[in-house]
């Protein structure tokens, strides 16, 4: 279940970033700063609160 949600979350996140940039990526995914919390950690924090 987490894998299915993670794929949807990543697709939505990339779409939001694309809209904010107004164009496609100029660098490969993962070339920038790393997230402090990965999707699984974010999901657990959300469910715990």
CHARMM-style PDB file with segment names, atoms N, HN, CA, C and O in Angstrom:
ATOM      1  N   UNK     1       0.821  -1.182   0.000  1.00  0.00      PROA
ATOM      2  CA  UNK     1       0.000   0.000   0.000  1.00  0.00      PROA
ATOM      3  C   UNK     1       0.878   1.264   0.000  1.00  0.00      PROA
ATOM      4  O   UNK     1       0.587   2.228  -0.709  1.00  0.00      PROA
ATOM      5  N   UNK     2       1.934   1.249   0.788  1.00  0.00      PROA
ATOM      6  HN  UNK     2       2.171   0.466   1.364  1.00  0.00      PROA
ATOM      7  CA  UNK     2       2.799   2.427   0.856  1.00  0.00      PROA
ATOM      8  C   UNK     2       3.464   2.681  -0.492  1.00  0.00      PROA
ATOM      9  O   UNK     2       3.637   3.834  -0.886  1.00  0.00      PROA
ATOM     10  N   UNK     3       3.837   1.625  -1.201  1.00  0.00      PROA
ATOM     11  HN  UNK     3       3.697   0.688  -0.881  1.00  0.00      PROA
ATOM     12  CA  UNK     3       4.464   1.804  -2.512  1.00  0.00      PROA
ATOM     13  C   UNK     3       3.509   2.482  -3.485  1.00  0.00      PROA
ATOM     14  O   UNK     3       3.916   3.356  -4.251  1.00  0.00      PROA
ATOM     15  N   UNK     4       2.227   2.079  -3.458  1.00  0.00      PROA
ATOM     16  HN  UNK     4       1.897   1.370  -2.836  1.00  0.00      PROA
ATOM     17  CA  UNK     4       1.238   2.696  -4.339  1.00  0.00      PROA
ATOM     18  C   UNK     4       1.069   4.172  -3.998  1.00  0.00      PROA
ATOM     19  O   UNK     4       1.033   5.022  -4.888  1.00  0.00      PROA
ATOM     20  N   UNK     5       0.966   4.470  -2.715  1.00  0.00      PROA
ATOM     21  HN  UNK     5       0.995   3.780  -1.992  1.00  0.00      PROA
ATOM     22  CA  UNK     5       0.809   5.861  -2.288  1.00  0.00      PROA
ATOM     23  C   UNK     5       2.054   6.680  -2.589  1.00  0.00      PROA
ATOM     24  O   UNK     5       1.959   7.847  -2.967  1.00  0.00      PROA
ATOM     25  N   UNK     6       3.216   6.073  -2.423  1.00  0.00      PROA
ATOM     26  HN  UNK     6       3.294   5.125  -2.116  1.00  0.00      PROA
ATOM     27  CA  UNK     6       4.469   6.789  -2.684  1.00  0.00      PROA
ATOM     28  C   UNK     6       4.563   7.198  -4.150  1.00  0.00      PROA
ATOM     29  O   UNK     6       4.977   8.315  -4.458  1.00  0.00      PROA
ATOM     30  N   UNK     7       4.180   6.298  -5.057  1.00  0.00      PROA
ATOM     31  HN  UNK     7       3.844   5.390  -4.806  1.00  0.00      PROA
ATOM     32  CA  UNK     7       4.222   6.627  -6.483  1.00  0.00      PROA
ATOM     33  C   UNK     7       3.295   7.794  -6.799  1.00  0.00      PROA
ATOM     34  O   UNK     7       3.666   8.701  -7.545  1.00  0.00      PROA
ATOM     35  N   UNK     8       2.086   7.774  -6.232  1.00  0.00      PROA
ATOM     36  HN  UNK     8       1.784   7.037  -5.626  1.00  0.00      PROA
ATOM     37  CA  UNK     8       1.140   8.866  -6.453  1.00  0.00      PROA
ATOM     38  C   UNK     8       1.656  10.169  -5.853  1.00  0.00      PROA
ATOM     39  O   UNK     8       1.527  11.231  -6.461  1.00  0.00      PROA
ATOM     40  N   UNK     9       2.238  10.086  -4.665  1.00  0.00      PROA
ATOM     41  HN  UNK     9       2.343   9.223  -4.171  1.00  0.00      PROA
ATOM     42  CA  UNK     9       2.762  11.278  -3.998  1.00  0.00      PROA
ATOM     43  C   UNK     9       3.904  11.888  -4.798  1.00  0.00      PROA
ATOM     44  O   UNK     9       3.962  13.104  -4.981  1.00  0.00      PROA
ATOM     45  N   UNK    10       4.810  11.040  -5.274  1.00  0.00      PROA
ATOM     46  HN  UNK    10       4.762  10.052  -5.126  1.00  0.00      PROA
ATOM     47  CA  UNK    10       5.943  11.540  -6.053  1.00  0.00      PROA
ATOM     48  C   UNK    10       5.485  12.183  -7.364  1.00  0.00      PROA
ATOM     49  O   UNK    10       6.025  13.209  -7.777  1.00  0.00      PROA
ATOM     50  N   UNK    11       4.490  11.578  -8.014  1.00  0.00      PROA
ATOM     51  HN  UNK    11       4.051  10.744  -7.678  1.00  0.00      PROA
ATOM     52  CA  UNK    11       3.970  12.145  -9.258  1.00  0.00      PROA
ATOM     53  C   UNK    11       3.316  13.498  -9.003  1.00  0.00      PROA
ATOM     54  O   UNK    11       3.510  14.439  -9.773  1.00  0.00      PROA
ATOM     55  N   UNK    12       2.544  13.598  -7.930  1.00  0.00      PROA
ATOM     56  HN  UNK    12       2.386  12.834  -7.304  1.00  0.00      PROA
ATOM     57  CA  UNK    12       1.892  14.862  -7.591  1.00  0.00      PROA
ATOM     58  C   UNK    12       2.936  15.922  -7.241  1.00  0.00      PROA
ATOM     59  O   UNK    12       2.821  17.076  -7.653  1.00  0.00      PROA
ATOM     60  N   UNK    13       3.940  15.527  -6.489  1.00  0.00      PROA
ATOM     61  HN  UNK    13       4.034  14.590  -6.154  1.00  0.00      PROA
ATOM     62  CA  UNK    13       5.002  16.459  -6.086  1.00  0.00      PROA
ATOM     63  C   UNK    13       5.752  16.991  -7.304  1.00  0.00      PROA
ATOM     64  O   UNK    13       6.021  18.188  -7.400  1.00  0.00      PROA
ATOM     65  N   UNK    14       6.086  16.098  -8.232  1.00  0.00      PROA
ATOM     66  HN  UNK    14       5.867  15.126  -8.155  1.00  0.00      PROA
ATOM     67  CA  UNK    14       6.791  16.510  -9.443  1.00  0.00      PROA
ATOM     68  C   UNK    14       5.918  17.446 -10.277  1.00  0.00      PROA
ATOM     69  O   UNK    14       6.420  18.409 -10.858  1.00  0.00      PROA
ATOM     70  N   UNK    15       4.618  17.169 -10.337  1.00  0.00      PROA
ATOM     71  HN  UNK    15       4.211  16.387  -9.865  1.00  0.00      PROA
ATOM     72  CA  UNK    15       3.691  18.027 -11.069  1.00  0.00      PROA
ATOM     73  C   UNK    15       3.632  19.423 -10.451  1.00  0.00      PROA
ATOM     74  O   UNK    15       3.635  20.424 -11.168  1.00  0.00      PROA
ATOM     75  N   UNK    16       3.578  19.489  -9.116  1.00  0.00      PROA
ATOM     76  HN  UNK    16       3.575  18.676  -8.534  1.00  0.00      PROA
ATOM     77  CA  UNK    16       3.571  20.783  -8.429  1.00  0.00      PROA
ATOM     78  C   UNK    16       4.852  21.561  -8.719  1.00  0.00      PROA
ATOM     79  O   UNK    16       4.811  22.765  -8.973  1.00  0.00      PROA
ATOM     80  N   UNK    17       5.976  20.875  -8.681  1.00  0.00      PROA
ATOM     81  HN  UNK    17       6.010  19.897  -8.474  1.00  0.00      PROA
ATOM     82  CA  UNK    17       7.253  21.537  -8.955  1.00  0.00      PROA
ATOM     83  C   UNK    17       7.320  22.030 -10.399  1.00  0.00      PROA
ATOM     84  O   UNK    17       7.834  23.116 -10.664  1.00  0.00      PROA
ATOM     85  N   UNK    18       6.799  21.230 -11.333  1.00  0.00      PROA
ATOM     86  HN  UNK    18       6.381  20.347 -11.118  1.00  0.00      PROA
ATOM     87  CA  UNK    18       6.803  21.616 -12.744  1.00  0.00      PROA
ATOM     88  C   UNK    18       5.961  22.877 -12.944  1.00  0.00      PROA
ATOM     89  O   UNK    18       6.352  23.780 -13.684  1.00  0.00      PROA
ATOM     90  N   UNK    19       4.798  22.932 -12.278  1.00  0.00      PROA
ATOM     91  HN  UNK    19       4.480  22.198 -11.677  1.00  0.00      PROA
ATOM     92  CA  UNK    19       3.954  24.122 -12.385  1.00  0.00      PROA
ATOM     93  C   UNK    19       4.656  25.340 -11.793  1.00  0.00      PROA
ATOM     94  O   UNK    19       4.584  26.431 -12.358  1.00  0.00      PROA
ATOM     95  N   UNK    20       5.326  25.166 -10.673  1.00  0.00      PROA
ATOM     96  HN  UNK    20       5.385  24.280 -10.214  1.00  0.00      PROA
ATOM     97  CA  UNK    20       6.016  26.278 -10.027  1.00  0.00      PROA
ATOM     98  C   UNK    20       7.177  26.786 -10.887  1.00  0.00      PROA
ATOM     99  O   UNK    20       7.407  27.992 -10.984  1.00  0.00      PROA
ATOM    100  N   UNK    21       7.903  25.854 -11.509  1.00  0.00      PROA
ATOM    101  HN  UNK    21       7.716  24.875 -11.431  1.00  0.00      PROA
ATOM    102  CA  UNK    21       9.028  26.242 -12.363  1.00  0.00      PROA
ATOM    103  C   UNK    21       8.550  26.834 -13.677  1.00  0.00      PROA
ATOM    104  O   UNK    21       9.196  27.718 -14.240  1.00  0.00      PROA
ATOM    105  N   UNK    22       7.413  26.346 -14.167  1.00  0.00      PROA
ATOM    106  HN  UNK    22       6.888  25.628 -13.710  1.00  0.00      PROA
ATOM    107  CA  UNK    22       6.908  26.793 -15.456  1.00  0.00      PROA
ATOM    108  C   UNK    22       7.556  26.073 -16.627  1.00  0.00      PROA
ATOM    109  O   UNK    22       7.359  26.466 -17.777  1.00  0.00      PROA
ATOM    110  N   UNK    23       8.322  25.032 -16.357  1.00  0.00      PROA
ATOM    111  HN  UNK    23       8.483  24.713 -15.423  1.00  0.00      PROA
ATOM    112  CA  UNK    23       9.011  24.276 -17.409  1.00  0.00      PROA
ATOM    113  C   UNK    23       9.441  22.924 -16.847  1.00  0.00      PROA
ATOM    114  O   UNK    23       9.277  22.639 -15.661  1.00  0.00      PROA
ATOM    115  N   UNK    24       9.991  22.108 -17.728  1.00  0.00      PROA
ATOM    116  HN  UNK    24      10.124  22.339 -18.692  1.00  0.00      PROA
ATOM    117  CA  UNK    24      10.511  20.815 -17.295  1.00  0.00      PROA
ATOM    118  C   UNK    24      11.806  21.020 -16.510  1.00  0.00      PROA
ATOM    119  O   UNK    24      12.361  22.119 -16.478  1.00  0.00      PROA
ATOM    120  N   UNK    25      12.271  19.957 -15.886  1.00  0.00      PROA
ATOM    121  HN  UNK    25      11.820  19.065 -15.912  1.00  0.00      PROA
ATOM    122  CA  UNK    25      13.526  19.996 -15.128  1.00  0.00      PROA
ATOM    123  C   UNK    25      14.701  20.352 -16.025  1.00  0.00      PROA
ATOM    124  O   UNK    25      14.721  20.009 -17.207  1.00  0.00      PROA
ATOM    125  N   UNK    26      15.672  21.039 -15.455  1.00  0.00      PROA
ATOM    126  HN  UNK    26      15.655  21.318 -14.495  1.00  0.00      PROA
ATOM    127  CA  UNK    26      16.917  21.307 -16.169  1.00  0.00      PROA
ATOM    128  C   UNK    26      18.010  20.345 -15.719  1.00  0.00      PROA
ATOM    129  O   UNK    26      19.010  20.169 -16.415  1.00  0.00      PROA
ATOM    130  N   UNK    27      17.823  19.725 -14.561  1.00  0.00      PROA
ATOM    131  HN  UNK    27      17.010  19.868 -13.996  1.00  0.00      PROA
ATOM    132  CA  UNK    27      18.774  18.743 -14.030  1.00  0.00      PROA
ATOM    133  C   UNK    27      18.038  17.442 -13.764  1.00  0.00      PROA
ATOM    134  O   UNK    27      16.808  17.406 -13.732  1.00  0.00      PROA
ATOM    135  N   UNK    28      18.795  16.381 -13.574  1.00  0.00      PROA
ATOM    136  HN  UNK    28      19.794  16.410 -13.599  1.00  0.00      PROA
ATOM    137  CA  UNK    28      18.200  15.090 -13.241  1.00  0.00      PROA
ATOM    138  C   UNK    28      17.526  15.150 -11.877  1.00  0.00      PROA
ATOM    139  O   UNK    28      17.922  15.930 -11.011  1.00  0.00      PROA
ATOM    140  N   UNK    29      16.508  14.322 -11.698  1.00  0.00      PROA
ATOM    141  HN  UNK    29      16.186  13.688 -12.402  1.00  0.00      PROA
ATOM    142  CA  UNK    29      15.862  14.216 -10.394  1.00  0.00      PROA
ATOM    143  C   UNK    29      16.891  13.734  -9.380  1.00  0.00      PROA
ATOM    144  O   UNK    29      17.671  12.825  -9.663  1.00  0.00      PROA
ATOM    145  N   UNK    30      16.891  14.341  -8.209  1.00  0.00      PROA
ATOM    146  HN  UNK    30      16.257  15.080  -7.979  1.00  0.00      PROA
ATOM    147  CA  UNK    30      17.831  13.956  -7.168  1.00  0.00      PROA
ATOM    148  C   UNK    30      19.109  14.776  -7.150  1.00  0.00      PROA
ATOM    149  O   UNK    30      19.960  14.569  -6.285  1.00  0.00      PROA
ATOM    150  N   UNK    31      19.259  15.703  -8.087  1.00  0.00      PROA
ATOM    151  HN  UNK    31      18.567  15.871  -8.790  1.00  0.00      PROA
ATOM    152  CA  UNK    31      20.479  16.503  -8.140  1.00  0.00      PROA
ATOM    153  C   UNK    31      20.481  17.628  -7.114  1.00  0.00      PROA
ATOM    154  O   UNK    31      21.536  18.178  -6.797  1.00  0.00      PROA
ATOM    155  N   UNK    32      19.316  17.970  -6.597  1.00  0.00      PROA
ATOM    156  HN  UNK    32      18.459  17.524  -6.854  1.00  0.00      PROA
ATOM    157  CA  UNK    32      19.214  19.083  -5.647  1.00  0.00      PROA
ATOM    158  C   UNK    32      19.276  18.615  -4.208  1.00  0.00      PROA
ATOM    159  O   UNK    32      19.758  17.521  -3.916  1.00  0.00      PROA
ATOM    160  N   UNK    33      18.783  19.458  -3.311  1.00  0.00      PROA
ATOM    161  HN  UNK    33      18.392  20.347  -3.549  1.00  0.00      PROA
ATOM    162  CA  UNK    33      18.810  19.113  -1.887  1.00  0.00      PROA
ATOM    163  C   UNK    33      17.931  17.903  -1.585  1.00  0.00      PROA
ATOM    164  O   UNK    33      16.948  17.646  -2.281  1.00  0.00      PROA
ATOM    165  N   UNK    34      18.290  17.181  -0.562  1.00  0.00      PROA
ATOM    166  HN  UNK    34      19.089  17.390   0.003  1.00  0.00      PROA
ATOM    167  CA  UNK    34      17.546  15.980  -0.173  1.00  0.00      PROA
ATOM    168  C   UNK    34      16.444  16.354   0.811  1.00  0.00      PROA
ATOM    169  O   UNK    34      16.580  17.303   1.583  1.00  0.00      PROA
ATOM    170  N   UNK    35      15.360  15.600   0.773  1.00  0.00      PROA
ATOM    171  HN  UNK    35      15.250  14.829   0.145  1.00  0.00      PROA
ATOM    172  CA  UNK    35      14.286  15.795   1.742  1.00  0.00      PROA
ATOM    173  C   UNK    35      14.767  15.347   3.109  1.00  0.00      PROA
ATOM    174  O   UNK    35      15.509  14.371   3.220  1.00  0.00      PROA
ATOM    175  N   UNK    36      14.352  16.051   4.149  1.00  0.00      PROA
ATOM    176  HN  UNK    36      13.750  16.844   4.060  1.00  0.00      PROA
ATOM    177  CA  UNK    36      14.666  15.618   5.505  1.00  0.00      PROA
ATOM    178  C   UNK    36      13.894  14.344   5.829  1.00  0.00      PROA
ATOM    179  O   UNK    36      14.422  13.428   6.461  1.00  0.00      PROA
ATOM    180  N   UNK    37      12.644  14.297   5.390  1.00  0.00      PROA
ATOM    181  HN  UNK    37      12.215  15.041   4.877  1.00  0.00      PROA
ATOM    182  CA  UNK    37      11.810  13.118   5.612  1.00  0.00      PROA
ATOM    183  C   UNK    37      11.384  12.558   4.264  1.00  0.00      PROA
ATOM    184  O   UNK    37      10.898  13.295   3.406  1.00  0.00      PROA
ATOM    185  N   UNK    38      11.564  11.267   4.077  1.00  0.00      PROA
ATOM    186  HN  UNK    38      11.959  10.668   4.773  1.00  0.00      PROA
ATOM    187  CA  UNK    38      11.095  10.627   2.858  1.00  0.00      PROA
ATOM    188  C   UNK    38       9.599  10.386   2.988  1.00  0.00      PROA
ATOM    189  O   UNK    38       9.030  10.594   4.059  1.00  0.00      PROA
ATOM    190  N   UNK    39       8.955   9.948   1.905  1.00  0.00      PROA
ATOM    191  HN  UNK    39       9.418   9.780   1.035  1.00  0.00      PROA
ATOM    192  CA  UNK    39       7.504   9.794   1.906  1.00  0.00      PROA
ATOM    193  C   UNK    39       7.015   8.915   3.045  1.00  0.00      PROA
ATOM    194  O   UNK    39       6.045   9.264   3.718  1.00  0.00      PROA
ATOM    195  N   UNK    40       7.667   7.785   3.272  1.00  0.00      PROA
ATOM    196  HN  UNK    40       8.455   7.502   2.725  1.00  0.00      PROA
ATOM    197  CA  UNK    40       7.225   6.861   4.320  1.00  0.00      PROA
ATOM    198  C   UNK    40       7.232   7.542   5.679  1.00  0.00      PROA
ATOM    199  O   UNK    40       6.293   7.379   6.458  1.00  0.00      PROA
ATOM    200  N   UNK    41       8.273   8.301   5.969  1.00  0.00      PROA
ATOM    201  HN  UNK    41       9.036   8.434   5.336  1.00  0.00      PROA
ATOM    202  CA  UNK    41       8.346   9.028   7.236  1.00  0.00      PROA
ATOM    203  C   UNK    41       7.254  10.083   7.329  1.00  0.00      PROA
ATOM    204  O   UNK    41       6.654  10.264   8.389  1.00  0.00      PROA
ATOM    205  N   UNK    42       6.993  10.780   6.231  1.00  0.00      PROA
ATOM    206  HN  UNK    42       7.481  10.634   5.370  1.00  0.00      PROA
ATOM    207  CA  UNK    42       5.939  11.795   6.225  1.00  0.00      PROA
ATOM    208  C   UNK    42       4.579  11.152   6.479  1.00  0.00      PROA
ATOM    209  O   UNK    42       3.753  11.706   7.204  1.00  0.00      PROA
ATOM    210  N   UNK    43       4.347   9.985   5.885  1.00  0.00      PROA
ATOM    211  HN  UNK    43       5.018   9.535   5.296  1.00  0.00      PROA
ATOM    212  CA  UNK    43       3.087   9.274   6.085  1.00  0.00      PROA
ATOM    213  C   UNK    43       2.926   8.869   7.541  1.00  0.00      PROA
ATOM    214  O   UNK    43       1.849   9.045   8.111  1.00  0.00      PROA
ATOM    215  N   UNK    44       3.959   8.338   8.144  1.00  0.00      PROA
ATOM    216  HN  UNK    44       4.833   8.195   7.680  1.00  0.00      PROA
ATOM    217  CA  UNK    44       3.887   7.930   9.546  1.00  0.00      PROA
ATOM    218  C   UNK    44       3.633   9.116  10.468  1.00  0.00      PROA
ATOM    219  O   UNK    44       2.862   9.000  11.421  1.00  0.00      PROA
ATOM    220  N   UNK    45       4.261  10.241  10.203  1.00  0.00      PROA
ATOM    221  HN  UNK    45       4.887  10.336   9.429  1.00  0.00      PROA
ATOM    222  CA  UNK    45       4.035  11.439  11.016  1.00  0.00      PROA
ATOM    223  C   UNK    45       2.592  11.903  10.878  1.00  0.00      PROA
ATOM    224  O   UNK    45       1.967  12.290  11.865  1.00  0.00      PROA
ATOM    225  N   UNK    46       2.063  11.867   9.666  1.00  0.00      PROA
ATOM    226  HN  UNK    46       2.571  11.553   8.864  1.00  0.00      PROA
ATOM    227  CA  UNK    46       0.680  12.285   9.440  1.00  0.00      PROA
ATOM    228  C   UNK    46      -0.291  11.376  10.172  1.00  0.00      PROA
ATOM    229  O   UNK    46      -1.240  11.859  10.790  1.00  0.00      PROA
ATOM    230  N   UNK    47      -0.071  10.077  10.115  1.00  0.00      PROA
ATOM    231  HN  UNK    47       0.701   9.686   9.613  1.00  0.00      PROA
ATOM    232  CA  UNK    47      -0.968   9.129  10.777  1.00  0.00      PROA
ATOM    233  C   UNK    47      -0.857   9.212  12.292  1.00  0.00      PROA
ATOM    234  O   UNK    47      -1.830   8.946  12.998  1.00  0.00      PROA
ATOM    235  N   UNK    48       0.303   9.574  12.795  1.00  0.00      PROA
ATOM    236  HN  UNK    48       1.093   9.790  12.222  1.00  0.00      PROA
ATOM    237  CA  UNK    48       0.513   9.631  14.242  1.00  0.00      PROA
ATOM    238  C   UNK    48      -0.107  10.878  14.868  1.00  0.00      PROA
ATOM    239  O   UNK    48      -0.389  10.899  16.066  1.00  0.00      PROA
ATOM    240  N   UNK    49      -0.319  11.914  14.062  1.00  0.00      PROA
ATOM    241  HN  UNK    49      -0.090  11.897  13.089  1.00  0.00      PROA
ATOM    242  CA  UNK    49      -0.870  13.153  14.634  1.00  0.00      PROA
ATOM    243  C   UNK    49      -2.359  13.219  14.533  1.00  0.00      PROA
ATOM    244  OT1 UNK    49      -2.964  14.198  14.970  1.00  0.00      PROA
TER     245      UNK     49
END
